[in-house]
Every structure is written in C-alpha cells, then in structure tokens.
Amino acid sequence: MNPKKRQQNKREKGGKEMERLKKKWKNGKEGWKDGRLGSPAFQSSNPPIFQSLTLVLVFMSATGILQSMGPSIVSAVPAEELLSVNGSNGKTKDEQSRQILIEVERLKMELAEKLMKKKQVDLENLKSMMMEEDNIVTVSEVNKAEEAYERAVDEYEQSKLTLQQVELESLKDEWHITVEKTRLYESADGRELFSITLRNSSSPVTLVESSKVLGREIIISAQIDDIFVSIKEQESYGASGATITEPYERRIETLKEGESVTLEFELIKENVRDVVVELKYSDDIDQKNIHLKQEDPYISVVSARRYKEGDRRRLEVVVTYGAVKGETEEINAGVPTGYSEGATAQEINNIYVSIKDDTESIIGFPYEYRIPTLKDGQEKTLDFELRRNVDRLTVNLKYLDTDHPYNIHLEEDTRHISILSAKKFRVDNQMMVTIQLKNTSTTEAMSSDATPEEIAAANEIRSIYVSLLDVTDDTNIVKPYEEKIPVLGYNETVELRFQLQKDVESLKVSLDYPELDEPDARLIYLQKESALDVVNVSSLRFSQEGNLGSSVTYDLTLDRLAETENTFQLRVINLLNRLSFEFQDPETQSRQSQVKFTQEQSKRDLSLIVYLPEELDASYLDSTLEFYVAVIDEAEANELGGVNNRLDLSADRIAGIQGGVERFELIPKGVPEIEVFVPNAFQTIKIGEAVEMTATLKNIGTRDLVDIRMLVDVNTDWKYTVIPEVVSTLERNEETEIQLTLSPPADIGVGEYQAKLNAEVTVDNRKFEARDRSITVQVESQTQMSVTTLLFGALILLMIGIVIVTIRISRR
C-alpha cells in the first residue's frame, strides 16, 4: 500500500474516533442539563424523595455514568446506610425524612464527582490526541472540553455546598431557647413591670456528612444571634393577641451556649396574668404561653457585723426591702426566692426586729426594734448590744403578721493584709517597684472544732485594690494606676509589680477592699535592690549647643540601688581632645573625680562642665559631637585605664562596661561677630557735591557668615548708595571693602550733618549687628573761604599792627 493511501485510511479512522467522542460528549452535556446537580434542597414538608431518586437514575443513564460505574455506585453507599433509608430503624418520620434528603444530596455529589472525573479523562484524551503528529483534534474542541470540565468542577463544588446546607437545615431544631423564670412586680413609681429570664439550652452540632466530604470535623456553635423578644396577650374571646408591653420588642444580639439573659418590660395593659412570649431567631418563630405569678413583699438581711465598743459586744444589722442581688438567703419555706429590687408594694409598715439565740431567747438590747416604714429598695441599719457572747444567732423580722427568722453566723472583722516587702529596682533603664502582700487575718469567733477549710474561707479577702501614692500630695505615681487582687486567701502571698513614674525614696501603699470603710494607706520606705552594684546615670539636658569660647553645663543624677557604702570613679569617654571638662558638685562648687555613696545617701547630683575653645576646626561646627559619662567602680576603672578621667573607647567596649553609662551630645556653634571700619569719619563737601568714601567690613567672629546686609542711616531727604548692599559670604577673619556714596539734596544749607553706617547678619533665626559707625559731613558754600584762611589772614594783620606800634614807640 502506497503511503498516500495509508495516510488517507489513518485520517478516516481518526475521523470516526472523533465522531464517537463528540457524540459521547454531546450525550454527556444533555444528560447534565437534564439532571443538574447542586439543586436547592427539598422542603421538609412532603418531600418528593422517590421522584428525586428516579431523576438521579435517569441522569446516570443519560450521561453514561451508570454503565461505566457498574457496581461501584452500590459499593459507594454503605449497606447500613441504604438500610437506614429504606427501613425505619426506630426513627421518627421527621428524622427519616431528613436522613433521606441528606442521602439524596450526597448521592448527587458523588455523581457530580464521577462526572467531573470523566470530563477530566475526556479532556486529557483530547489533549493527547492533539499532541500526535497526525492529529485530527482541533483547538476549538479542546477548549470546549476544558469548558465542560470546568463546569463539572463547579457543579461538584456546588453539590458539596448544597449537601452542607441541606444537612444544616435539617438540624435547625437543635437550637433552642428556654424560658427559665418570669417575674411580675411593681416599680417604685407605681408602674407594673415584667421581667423574663431566657437561657440558650442548645448544644453544638456536628455535621457528619459534611465532615466526611471536607475531611475534617465541622462543628456548628450553639450560639444564637439576633433574637427578637416580644410579649403578647393570649388570643381568646375579646383578646386579639396584640403586644402589651413597652418596649414592644427587644433584641438580643448574641446568646452563647448556656448563657442566660434577663429582659425587663413594662405592662401597658392592666390585669394581665397570661401572656405569650414570642421568640424570633434563625428564621423561626417560637411562642410560649406563660402564666405570671405576683410576688409577695420581702425583707432581707444585708449584713450582720459583731464588734466591740469598750468592753461591750455590739451587733450591727442592715436590712433592706427586697433581696440582695447575687446572694442566696437562708429562709423558711414559703418565702419567695430570686426576689430582687422592686416589689409589689412601695413600702412596708411596722416591722419589728429582735435578736435571739438558739433557744429562742432574746439576747439583744433593745429587745425589739420597731421600723415604722421601710420603702422599696431602702436600707436600714440597726444597732444592738449583745447580752450573751454567741457565734450564731437569729435575726427575727416580723411584718404583715408573719415571723421571718434568719440564722446568722457571726465573725469578727479581723481581716488584715500585711506588707512583707517593697523593693525598688531598674529594668531596661526604667524604675520598677514590687510590693509583696500577705493575708494575715485571724477570726476569733470561729468555733474550736472549725476545719482549716472553714477558717480559710472565713478569712479570705476579695476585691482588693492596690495603688501607690506620693507621700506629699497623694497623687498616683505608678503604672498601672491600680491593681486588683480578685481573691487573697488565708495566709496566701501575692507580689505586684508597678512601673515607677517618679523616682522617690518612700511612698504610700493604699489598700481598699469591701470590709474597709475607707482605704488603708501605709507609708513605707522602698528597699533598693540591684543584681549588680551599678550606679545609674541620667540627665534631663543630655543634648546641648555651645558657642566657641564658652562653657556648657550638663546636669547629672547618679542613683545607686544598693544600701552599702562604696566609692565610684567618674570618667568621660570619647570627648574631643580640644574640649576640656570638669565634674562639679552644684552645692559646694568643688571639683569631683570620684563620688561616694552611703546607706543614707544613695543618690547624688553632679554637674559636668564642658569648656569650648576660642577656635575650632570648621568641620566640627554645627556637628553633633557624641560622648559618654561613665560611673564605674575602682576595679573597672583600673582595667579601662585612661588619663585625667578621659577615655577613648570603641562602641563594643562601651557596650561592655559594667557600670552606669549615659550618652551625651554637644553641638559647637561659632560666634557670629562683624565690625565696620571707616578710615575718615569727617568729610567736607561744597553744596552740590556728594560724599564718596570707602569703608571696610570684617568678620571678627568664629564662624563663616553669609548674606551680610549693609545698613545706612541718613536724613530723610538725603540719598545714598552702598556697594555691595549685601555681602554674600565672609569667612572667618576675612574683610571686604564697601563703597558708600552720600548725596545731599540740592537745597541743602551750610552746616554739619550726621550719617550712620552699620551691618547685620542673621544666624539661626537670630540677628547680629555690628557697632554703628558715625560719619560727619561738613557742607560749605561755593564762595565761602575756609576757616583756616581767615585765621591765617587775621594773624598776619595782627603781626603787622604789632610791628607798626613797636616802631612808633621806639621813635618817641
């Protein structure tokens, strides 16, 4: 067979294979459209389960998956799950319906997965055929196969989400809110109030099927969000079921698992005892019929405290109208529990209070205390003298012709907190304080057979607030400003750490807890503590500027956190050699090269004075010179060496110094100073002439200057010209000539006139001026003889007259 015919047969064979793949692809697409996966879940009421299963089987037949899968579908579903779908297995109708819905969606998901894999295989086959030398597959066909595969992937992902949604919808009954209790009472202003306590009794739900699909356990929280609560009247003859409270509806944003919340409403309809509590949450409405029970008036004992007044024992009893929130009272049967602020009446009259022992004998004086009126929420404090020393007694309250006894166990208020230590130390250049507290309470009123647990429980102190105050003005000088100790048990110790905002030697420790009428403030001295004997160096003015030829003073605060006596050396590190320095005691003005600390004096103040020379290289001017001050012990000082308390060290060696080191900065500044020189300050001109003169401007300061402006002060009708008017730059000790021309007005009279020449320069936003130079201008007329000529002529005439007189006298 010739090659041309062989090539033609190959093309025909390839064309038939391509037609077969196209036909199979078309059937798959049509079957996919007929039975699209990931459809919305069926409604729980009367679900068409068998119809769905039929559609699934038709879908499998149309796509050709059933033939390719064979018995794999049956093996994909466990036998026990198939039995659970077909058989009841002891489940309710709703549970069976939910299970079938989940199984249908799971089967759809598996079919979608099979179809996705099939489309992937078809796509890979087309791609491989297209890579052959004599391919008959077009790019368009491959693109269509890719689009079909992507749609299959989308449908598979959608089916997984649908399975999770159906499973979650089937379990929505697992979330439940329980009404724990209700209460009907009257407010102090006569309004009828109603409170209801709701509790989230739900439990977390595990999505079993979704967990299998995603390969990880999916647990849905029992938290319920956006709960709307309203109180309605029960529907009956003459009642429409309208909302009968204000506010009409309350919203609970979040109710966590096991959490309870109490809501309060005002009843706006009278004589209502049967209500409907309507709860809206999770797209569901839950209604509960509630009968309201009105509570009876109730007086509770808030506290009973035994104390001593001289040699007499006394008892302080505090009672209130209403129960104490957060406490459980020991009361007789028939007294309502859970009563809180608010009651059915606004006041109770004629309440009689007496103190009895275990034998019902009155042991308190006065024997009976009468309270004429006790209003809602009001507290009343009663004081009795105990005629017998007992550990237990009964406070008997009689009101509304009924006795209400309360059994009380007494304990003396002997709670006490001891301060074991208070230490001051430094961490990362920050001063810290630690306070160690201990509960050293003792209860004398406990019985002799009391157990250690009972003693500890009776002596524990709760809600302790600790703050550290300044001794002078009681301001808080630490961070945090206040620390809370929730519970400090008997003989327990606790340590608190504060950041000290003000360095002090002593401070006040303020302790406040409920048993105290006012905070307990104690003045303590801070013990200094340091792992190493190091002197901390600090300065508020560590960076300064200084003019050449002057001095700069740095304040030094030396603080040693130790209480033994020791002497330390003072050193300056890496200070420019042209600069000299000295340490000085600010009180005595004496020079220091070392400093001594004692137990009484652990803090010292010194001054470091740095002297700048008159001249300094221009490269150092306006530059930051960095140097260090170290306070070290004698051993380290000998190790580092140095001359005249001066050291030159590298950065690594400075970092390795064990003593205290502080960094300082100095910025040398040159002194701007200029001078104007006028060689001839007296000028003579005739009317119509101008003064032309030369002056000299010189920089006599210690820094280069720029933009020096010349200033001329003349009479208002005079004109002047100065060249240059602005000198752009003038280095140190440099001088330049200034040409000045003064032009008087044409109508000027004969006489002397004054003018001034000056110069100014701006350096660092500050102006500096030279000293004024005065110029005197003598203006003469055009014909006026000079004064010298007149004097010379007068002198000649005088001499001639003398000669003539002398000759005449000699002739006589």
VOSEPA-539147 format. One record per residue (C-alpha): x, y, z; residue number from 1. Coordinates in steps of 0.5 Angstrom, whole numbers, padded with zeros to 4 digits. Each point is the difference from the previous one (the first is absolute). Example, Ala and Ser with C-alpha at 12.3 -4.5 7.8 and 13.67 -1.06 7.14 Angstrom:
BEGIN
c1	c2	c3	seq
0025	-0009	0016	1
0002	0007	-0002	2
This chain:
BEGIN
c1	c2	c3	seq
0000	0000	0000	1
0003	0007	-0002	2
0001	0005	0005	3
-0005	0005	-0002	4
-0006	-0006	0000	5
0003	-0002	0007	6
-0001	0008	0003	7
-0007	0000	-0003	8
-0002	-0006	0004	9
0003	0003	0006	10
-0004	0006	-0001	11
-0006	-0004	-0001	12
0001	-0004	0007	13
0001	0006	0003	14
-0006	0004	-0002	15
-0004	-0006	0002	16
0003	0000	0007	17
-0001	0008	0001	18
-0007	-0001	-0002	19
-0001	-0005	0005	20
0003	0004	0005	21
-0004	0006	-0002	22
-0007	-0004	0001	23
0002	-0002	0007	24
0002	0007	0002	25
-0007	0002	-0003	26
-0004	-0005	0004	27
0004	0002	0006	28
-0002	0007	-0001	29
-0007	-0001	-0001	30
0000	-0005	0006	31
0003	0005	0004	32
-0005	0005	-0002	33
-0006	-0005	0002	34
0003	-0001	0007	35
0003	0006	0002	36
0004	-0001	0007	37
0000	0004	0006	38
-0007	0002	-0001	39
-0004	0003	0006	40
-0001	-0004	0006	41
-0007	-0003	0000	42
-0005	0003	0005	43
-0001	-0005	0006	44
-0008	0000	-0001	45
-0002	-0006	-0004	46
0007	0000	-0004	47
0000	-0004	-0007	48
0005	-0005	0002	49
-0001	-0005	-0005	50
-0001	0005	-0005	51
0007	0002	0001	52
0003	-0007	0000	53
-0004	-0001	-0006	54
0003	0006	-0003	55
0007	-0002	0002	56
0000	-0006	-0003	57
-0003	0003	-0007	58
0006	0005	0001	59
0005	-0006	0001	60
-0003	-0004	-0006	61
0000	0006	-0005	62
0008	0002	0002	63
0002	-0007	-0001	64
0003	0000	0007	65
-0004	-0006	0002	66
0003	-0004	-0005	67
0007	0002	0002	68
-0001	0000	0007	69
-0003	-0007	0000	70
-0001	-0003	0007	71
0004	0006	0003	72
-0006	0004	0002	73
-0003	-0005	0004	74
0007	-0001	0004	75
0001	0007	0001	76
-0006	0000	0004	77
0001	-0004	0007	78
-0005	-0005	0000	79
-0002	0002	0007	80
-0002	0007	-0003	81
-0004	-0003	-0005	82
-0004	-0004	0005	83
-0001	0007	0004	84
-0003	0003	-0006	85
-0005	-0006	-0001	86
-0001	-0002	0007	87
-0003	0004	0005	88
0006	-0003	0005	89
-0004	0003	0006	90
0000	0007	-0002	91
-0006	0005	-0001	92
-0003	0003	-0006	93
0004	0006	0000	94
0007	-0003	0002	95
-0002	-0005	-0006	96
-0001	0006	-0005	97
0006	0004	0002	98
0004	-0006	-0001	99
-0003	-0002	-0007	100
0001	0008	-0002	101
0008	-0001	0002	102
0001	-0006	-0003	103
-0003	0003	-0007	104
0004	0005	0000	105
0006	-0004	0002	106
-0001	-0004	-0006	107
-0001	0006	-0004	108
0007	0002	0002	109
0003	-0007	-0002	110
-0003	0000	-0007	111
0003	0007	-0001	112
0007	-0002	0003	113
-0001	-0006	-0005	114
-0002	0004	-0006	115
0006	0005	0002	116
0005	-0005	-0001	117
-0003	-0003	-0006	118
0000	0007	-0003	119
0008	0001	0002	120
0001	-0007	-0003	121
-0003	0002	-0007	122
0004	0007	0000	123
0006	-0004	0002	124
-0001	-0005	-0006	125
-0002	0006	-0005	126
0007	0004	0002	127
0004	-0007	-0001	128
-0003	-0001	-0007	129
0001	0008	-0002	130
0008	-0001	0002	131
0000	-0006	-0005	132
0004	0001	-0007	133
-0006	-0001	-0004	134
-0006	0003	0005	135
-0007	0001	-0002	136
-0002	0004	0006	137
-0001	0007	-0001	138
0002	0005	0006	139
-0008	0002	0000	140
-0001	-0007	0002	141
0005	0000	0006	142
-0003	0007	0002	143
-0007	-0003	0000	144
0003	-0006	0004	145
0003	0005	0005	146
-0006	0004	0001	147
-0004	-0007	0001	148
0005	-0002	0005	149
0000	0007	0004	150
-0008	0000	0000	151
0000	-0007	0003	152
0005	0002	0005	153
-0004	0006	0002	154
-0006	-0005	0000	155
0004	-0004	0005	156
0001	0005	0005	157
-0007	0003	0000	158
-0002	-0007	0001	159
0004	0000	0007	160
-0002	0006	0002	161
-0007	-0002	-0001	162
0001	-0006	0004	163
0002	0004	0006	164
-0006	0005	-0001	165
-0005	-0006	0000	166
0004	-0003	0006	167
0000	0006	0004	168
-0007	0002	-0002	169
-0002	-0007	0002	170
0003	0001	0007	171
-0003	0007	0002	172
-0005	-0002	0005	173
0006	-0002	0004	174
0001	0008	0002	175
-0005	0001	0006	176
-0001	0006	0005	177
-0003	-0002	0007	178
-0004	0005	0004	179
0003	-0001	0007	180
-0005	0004	0004	181
-0004	0007	0000	182
-0002	0005	0005	183
-0005	0005	0001	184
0001	0006	0004	185
-0002	0007	0002	186
0006	0005	-0001	187
0001	0006	0005	188
-0004	0005	-0004	189
-0006	-0005	-0001	190
0001	-0003	-0007	191
-0002	-0007	-0001	192
0007	-0004	-0002	193
0001	-0007	-0003	194
0007	-0003	-0001	195
0002	-0006	-0003	196
0006	-0005	0000	197
0002	-0003	-0006	198
0005	-0006	-0001	199
0004	-0003	-0006	200
-0001	-0007	0001	201
0003	-0002	-0007	202
0006	-0004	-0001	203
0005	0000	-0005	204
-0002	-0004	-0006	205
0005	-0005	-0004	206
-0002	0000	-0008	207
0002	-0007	-0001	208
-0001	-0001	-0008	209
0004	0007	-0001	210
0005	-0002	0005	211
0001	-0006	-0005	212
0000	0004	-0006	213
0005	0005	0002	214
0005	-0005	0004	215
-0001	0004	0007	216
-0005	0000	0005	217
-0005	0006	-0001	218
-0003	0002	0007	219
-0005	0006	0000	220
0000	0004	0006	221
-0006	0000	0005	222
0000	0008	0000	223
-0006	0003	-0003	224
0000	0007	-0003	225
-0006	0006	-0001	226
-0005	-0003	0005	227
-0006	0005	0000	228
-0005	-0001	0006	229
-0007	0003	0001	230
-0005	-0001	0005	231
-0008	-0001	-0003	232
-0006	-0001	0003	233
-0003	-0007	-0001	234
-0005	-0001	-0005	235
-0007	-0001	0002	236
-0007	0003	0000	237
0001	0007	0001	238
0007	0000	-0001	239
0004	0001	-0007	240
0007	-0002	0002	241
0003	0006	0000	242
0006	0003	0003	243
-0001	0002	0007	244
0007	0002	0003	245
0005	0006	-0001	246
0004	0000	-0004	247
-0004	-0004	-0005	248
0006	-0004	-0002	249
0007	-0002	0003	250
0006	-0002	-0004	251
0006	-0005	0003	252
0006	0001	-0005	253
0003	-0006	0003	254
-0001	-0006	0005	255
0005	-0005	0001	256
0000	-0007	0002	257
-0003	-0001	0007	258
-0001	0008	0000	259
-0006	0003	0004	260
-0002	0007	-0001	261
-0006	0004	0004	262
-0004	0005	-0004	263
-0005	0005	0003	264
-0007	0002	-0003	265
-0005	0005	0003	266
-0007	-0003	-0001	267
-0005	0005	-0003	268
-0006	-0004	0001	269
-0003	-0001	0007	270
-0002	-0006	0003	271
0004	-0005	-0005	272
0003	-0007	0003	273
0000	-0004	-0006	274
0005	0002	-0006	275
0003	-0003	-0006	276
0008	0001	0000	277
0002	0001	-0008	278
0007	-0002	-0002	279
0002	0001	-0007	280
0007	-0003	-0001	281
0003	-0004	-0006	282
-0006	0002	-0005	283
-0004	-0004	0005	284
-0006	0003	0005	285
0000	-0004	0007	286
-0006	0002	0004	287
-0001	-0002	0007	288
-0006	0001	0005	289
0002	0003	0007	290
-0004	0001	0006	291
0002	0006	0004	292
0001	-0001	0008	293
0000	0006	0004	294
0005	0000	0006	295
-0001	0002	0007	296
0003	0005	0004	297
0007	-0002	0002	298
0005	0003	0005	299
0007	-0003	0000	300
0006	0001	0005	301
0006	0003	-0004	302
0005	-0001	0005	303
0002	-0001	0008	304
0006	0002	0003	305
0003	-0001	0007	306
0004	0005	0003	307
0003	0002	0007	308
-0001	0007	0003	309
0004	0001	0006	310
-0002	-0007	0004	311
-0007	-0001	-0003	312
-0001	-0004	-0006	313
-0005	0003	-0005	314
-0003	-0002	-0007	315
-0002	0004	-0006	316
-0005	-0003	-0004	317
-0002	0003	-0007	318
-0007	-0002	-0003	319
-0003	0002	-0007	320
-0007	0000	-0003	321
0002	-0005	-0006	322
0005	-0006	0000	323
0008	0001	-0001	324
0002	-0001	-0007	325
0005	-0005	-0001	326
-0002	-0004	0007	327
-0004	-0006	0002	328
-0003	0002	0006	329
-0002	-0006	0005	330
-0007	0001	0001	331
-0006	-0004	0002	332
-0005	-0004	-0005	333
-0005	0005	-0003	334
0005	0006	-0001	335
0001	0001	-0007	336
0007	0000	-0003	337
0003	0003	-0005	338
-0003	0007	0002	339
0004	0006	-0002	340
-0001	0007	0000	341
-0007	0002	-0001	342
-0006	-0002	0004	343
-0008	-0001	0000	344
-0001	0006	0005	345
0004	0006	0000	346
0001	0000	0008	347
-0001	-0005	0006	348
-0002	0003	0007	349
0001	-0002	0007	350
0006	-0005	-0001	351
0002	-0003	0007	352
0008	-0003	0000	353
0002	-0004	0006	354
0007	-0004	0001	355
-0001	-0007	0003	356
0005	-0006	0002	357
-0001	-0007	-0002	358
-0005	-0001	0006	359
-0005	0006	-0003	360
0002	0004	0006	361
0001	0008	-0002	362
0008	0002	0001	363
0000	0006	-0003	364
-0002	0007	0003	365
-0004	0004	-0001	366
-0004	-0007	0000	367
-0004	0002	-0006	368
0001	0006	-0005	369
-0006	0003	-0004	370
0001	0002	-0007	371
-0006	0005	-0001	372
0000	0000	-0008	373
0005	-0004	-0005	374
0000	0003	-0007	375
0001	-0004	-0006	376
0008	-0001	-0001	377
0001	0004	0007	378
0005	-0003	0004	379
0000	0001	0008	380
0006	-0001	0005	381
-0002	-0003	0007	382
0005	0000	0006	383
-0001	-0005	0006	384
0004	-0001	0006	385
0001	-0008	0001	386
-0001	-0002	0007	387
0003	-0007	-0002	388
0006	-0002	-0004	389
-0002	-0005	-0005	390
0003	-0002	-0007	391
-0007	-0001	-0003	392
-0007	0004	0001	393
-0006	0001	-0004	394
-0003	0007	-0002	395
-0007	-0001	0000	396
-0004	0005	-0004	397
-0008	0001	0001	398
-0004	0003	-0005	399
-0007	-0001	-0003	400
-0002	-0004	0006	401
0006	-0005	-0002	402
0006	-0002	0003	403
0006	-0001	-0005	404
0007	-0002	0004	405
0007	0000	-0003	406
0005	-0005	0003	407
0007	0004	0000	408
0007	-0002	0001	409
0004	0006	0003	410
0007	0001	0000	411
0004	0006	0002	412
0003	0005	-0005	413
0007	-0002	0001	414
0003	0000	-0007	415
0007	0003	-0002	416
0005	0000	-0005	417
0007	0000	0002	418
0005	0004	-0005	419
0006	-0005	0000	420
0005	0004	-0004	421
0000	0006	-0005	422
0006	0000	-0005	423
0003	0005	-0005	424
0004	-0003	-0006	425
0001	0002	-0007	426
-0001	-0004	-0006	427
0002	0003	-0007	428
0001	0007	0002	429
-0007	0000	0004	430
-0001	0000	0007	431
-0005	-0005	0003	432
-0003	-0002	0007	433
-0002	-0007	0002	434
-0005	0000	0006	435
-0001	-0007	0004	436
-0006	0000	0004	437
-0003	-0006	0004	438
-0007	-0001	0003	439
0002	-0001	0008	440
-0008	0000	0002	441
-0002	-0003	0006	442
-0007	-0002	0002	443
-0001	0000	0008	444
-0007	-0002	-0001	445
0001	-0007	-0003	446
-0002	-0006	0004	447
0005	-0004	0003	448
-0001	-0006	-0005	449
0000	0004	-0006	450
0003	-0003	-0006	451
0006	0003	-0004	452
-0004	0001	-0006	453
-0005	0004	0004	454
0005	0004	0003	455
0003	0002	-0007	456
-0007	0001	-0002	457
-0002	0005	0005	458
0007	0004	0000	459
0001	0000	-0008	460
-0001	0008	-0002	461
-0003	0001	-0007	462
0001	0006	-0005	463
0006	0003	0003	464
0002	0007	-0004	465
0007	0002	0001	466
0003	0006	-0002	467
0007	0004	0001	468
-0001	0007	0002	469
0005	0006	0001	470
0001	0002	0007	471
0000	0007	-0001	472
-0007	0001	-0004	473
-0003	-0007	0000	474
0001	0000	-0008	475
0001	-0007	-0003	476
0007	0000	-0003	477
0000	-0007	-0003	478
-0003	-0004	-0006	479
-0005	-0004	0000	480
-0003	0005	0005	481
-0004	-0005	0004	482
0001	-0008	0000	483
-0006	-0004	0002	484
0001	-0007	0004	485
-0006	-0004	-0001	486
0001	-0004	0006	487
0005	-0001	0005	488
-0001	-0006	0004	489
0002	-0001	0007	490
0008	0000	0001	491
0001	0001	-0007	492
0005	0005	-0003	493
0000	0004	-0006	494
0005	0004	-0004	495
-0002	0006	-0004	496
0005	0004	-0005	497
-0001	0007	-0002	498
0004	0005	-0004	499
0002	0006	0004	500
-0001	0007	-0004	501
0003	0004	0006	502
0007	-0002	0003	503
-0002	0000	0007	504
0003	-0003	0007	505
-0006	-0001	0003	506
-0008	-0001	-0002	507
-0007	-0001	0003	508
-0003	-0007	-0001	509
-0007	0001	-0001	510
-0005	-0007	0001	511
-0007	0000	-0001	512
-0005	-0006	0001	513
-0007	0000	0002	514
0001	-0001	0007	515
0003	0007	0001	516
-0004	0006	0001	517
0006	0004	-0003	518
0006	-0002	-0004	519
0006	-0002	0005	520
0006	0004	-0002	521
0007	-0002	0003	522
0007	0004	-0001	523
0005	-0005	-0002	524
0008	0001	-0002	525
0002	-0003	-0006	526
0005	-0005	0000	527
0006	0001	-0005	528
0001	-0007	-0004	529
0005	-0001	-0006	530
0003	-0006	-0002	531
0007	0004	-0002	532
0003	0005	0004	533
-0002	0005	-0005	534
-0001	0008	0000	535
-0005	0002	-0005	536
0002	0007	-0003	537
-0006	0004	-0003	538
0000	0007	-0003	539
-0006	0005	-0002	540
0004	0004	-0004	541
0005	-0005	-0004	542
0000	0004	-0006	543
0002	0007	-0001	544
0003	0005	-0004	545
0006	0004	0002	546
0004	0007	-0003	547
0007	-0001	-0001	548
0004	0004	0006	549
-0006	-0002	0005	550
-0002	-0006	0004	551
-0006	-0005	0000	552
-0002	-0003	0007	553
-0004	-0007	0000	554
-0004	-0002	0006	555
0002	-0007	0002	556
-0005	-0004	0005	557
0004	-0006	0003	558
-0004	-0006	0003	559
0002	-0006	0003	560
-0004	-0005	0002	561
0004	-0003	0006	562
0000	0002	0007	563
0007	-0002	0002	564
0006	0005	0000	565
0004	0001	-0007	566
0004	0005	-0004	567
0000	0000	-0008	568
0004	0004	-0005	569
-0002	0005	-0005	570
0002	-0001	-0007	571
-0001	0004	-0007	572
0000	-0004	-0006	573
0002	0002	-0007	574
-0001	0007	0001	575
0004	0004	-0005	576
0007	0002	0003	577
0000	0007	-0002	578
-0006	0001	0005	579
0001	0000	0008	580
-0004	-0002	0005	581
-0001	-0001	0008	582
-0005	-0003	0005	583
-0003	0005	0005	584
-0004	-0001	0006	585
-0006	0005	-0001	586
-0001	0002	0007	587
0008	0001	0002	588
0002	0001	-0007	589
0006	-0004	0001	590
0003	-0005	-0005	591
-0001	-0007	0000	592
0004	-0006	-0003	593
-0004	-0005	0004	594
-0006	-0001	0004	595
-0002	-0004	0007	596
-0007	-0003	0002	597
-0002	-0002	0006	598
-0006	-0003	0003	599
-0003	0007	0002	600
0002	0003	-0007	601
-0002	-0005	-0006	602
-0001	0006	-0005	603
0005	0006	-0002	604
-0001	0006	-0004	605
0006	0002	-0004	606
0002	0005	-0006	607
0004	-0002	-0006	608
0003	0007	-0003	609
0003	-0001	-0007	610
0004	0006	-0002	611
0001	0002	-0007	612
0006	0003	-0003	613
0000	0007	-0004	614
0002	-0003	-0006	615
-0002	-0007	-0003	616
0000	-0003	-0007	617
-0006	0002	-0004	618
-0001	-0008	-0001	619
-0003	0000	0007	620
-0004	0006	0000	621
-0008	-0002	0000	622
0002	-0007	0000	623
-0002	-0005	0006	624
0006	-0002	0004	625
-0002	-0006	0004	626
0003	-0002	0006	627
-0002	-0004	0006	628
0001	0000	0008	629
0001	-0006	0004	630
0000	-0001	0007	631
0004	-0006	0002	632
0003	-0004	0006	633
0007	0000	0001	634
0002	-0007	-0003	635
-0003	0002	-0006	636
0003	0007	0000	637
0007	-0003	0000	638
-0002	-0005	-0005	639
-0002	0005	-0005	640
0006	0005	0001	641
0000	0007	-0002	642
0003	0007	0001	643
-0003	0005	0004	644
-0007	-0003	0001	645
0000	0000	-0008	646
-0001	-0007	-0004	647
0000	-0001	-0008	648
-0004	-0007	-0001	649
-0004	-0004	-0006	650
-0007	-0001	0000	651
0001	-0007	0002	652
0004	0002	0006	653
-0005	0005	0002	654
-0006	-0005	0000	655
0004	-0005	0004	656
0001	0005	0006	657
-0003	-0003	0006	658
-0001	0007	0004	659
-0005	0005	-0002	660
0001	0004	-0007	661
-0004	0005	-0002	662
0000	0003	-0007	663
0001	0008	-0001	664
0000	0005	-0007	665
0004	0006	-0001	666
-0001	0005	-0006	667
0005	0005	0000	668
-0002	0007	-0003	669
0004	0005	-0003	670
-0001	0007	0003	671
-0002	0005	-0006	672
0003	0007	0001	673
0001	0005	-0005	674
0004	0007	0000	675
-0001	0006	-0005	676
0007	0005	0000	677
-0001	0007	-0003	678
0007	0003	-0001	679
-0002	0007	-0001	680
-0007	0001	0004	681
0001	0008	-0001	682
-0002	0002	-0007	683
0000	0007	-0003	684
-0004	0002	-0007	685
-0003	0006	-0003	686
-0007	0001	-0002	687
-0002	-0004	-0006	688
0006	-0005	0001	689
-0001	-0008	0003	690
0004	-0004	0005	691
0004	-0005	-0002	692
0003	-0005	0005	693
0003	-0007	0001	694
-0002	-0004	0006	695
0003	-0007	0002	696
-0005	-0006	0002	697
0004	-0005	0004	698
-0002	-0007	0003	699
0003	0000	0007	700
-0004	-0006	0003	701
0001	-0007	0000	702
-0005	-0003	-0006	703
-0001	0002	-0007	704
-0005	0005	-0002	705
-0005	0000	-0006	706
-0005	0006	-0002	707
0003	0006	0004	708
-0004	0006	-0001	709
0003	0007	0000	710
-0005	0005	0003	711
0001	0008	-0001	712
-0004	0005	0005	713
0000	0007	-0003	714
-0005	0005	0000	715
-0007	-0001	-0004	716
0002	0005	-0006	717
0007	-0003	-0001	718
0001	-0006	-0005	719
0006	-0005	0001	720
0003	-0006	-0004	721
0003	-0005	0003	722
0004	-0006	-0004	723
-0001	-0005	0001	724
-0006	0000	0004	725
0000	-0007	0002	726
0007	-0004	0001	727
-0002	-0007	-0002	728
0006	-0003	0004	729
0005	0002	0005	730
0005	-0006	0003	731
0003	0001	0007	732
0005	0006	0000	733
-0002	0002	-0007	734
-0001	0007	-0002	735
-0003	0004	-0006	736
-0001	0007	-0002	737
-0006	0004	0000	738
-0001	0006	-0005	739
-0005	0005	0003	740
-0003	0006	-0003	741
-0004	0005	0003	742
-0004	0005	-0004	743
-0003	0006	0004	744
-0006	0004	-0003	745
0001	0006	-0005	746
-0003	0005	0005	747
0004	-0002	0006	748
0003	0005	0004	749
0007	0001	0003	750
0002	-0004	0006	751
0001	-0007	0003	752
-0004	-0006	-0001	753
0001	-0007	0003	754
-0001	-0007	-0003	755
0001	-0007	0003	756
0003	-0006	-0004	757
-0002	-0007	0003	758
0000	-0007	-0002	759
-0005	-0006	0002	760
0000	-0008	-0001	761
-0005	-0005	0002	762
0003	-0006	0003	763
-0005	-0006	0003	764
-0006	0005	-0001	765
0004	0005	0005	766
0002	0007	-0003	767
0007	0002	0002	768
0002	0007	-0002	769
0007	0004	0000	770
0001	0006	0004	771
-0002	0007	-0003	772
0005	0004	-0003	773
-0002	0007	-0001	774
0002	0005	-0006	775
0000	0007	0001	776
-0001	0004	-0007	777
0002	0008	0000	778
-0004	0004	-0005	779
0003	0006	-0003	780
-0002	0005	-0005	781
0003	0001	-0006	782
0004	0007	0001	783
0001	-0001	0008	784
0007	0001	0002	785
0003	-0005	0004	786
0000	0001	0008	787
0008	-0001	-0001	788
0001	0005	-0005	789
-0004	0005	0004	790
0004	-0002	0006	791
0007	0001	-0003	792
-0002	0007	-0003	793
-0002	0002	0007	794
0006	-0002	0003	795
0004	0004	-0006	796
-0004	0006	0001	797
0002	0000	0008	798
0007	-0001	-0001	799
0000	0006	-0005	800
-0003	0004	0005	801
0004	-0002	0006	802
0007	0002	-0004	803
-0003	0007	-0002	804
-0002	0001	0007	805
0007	-0002	0002	806
0004	0005	-0005	807
-0004	0006	0003	808
0001	-0002	0007	809
0008	0000	-0002	810
0000	0006	-0003	811
-0003	0004	0006	812
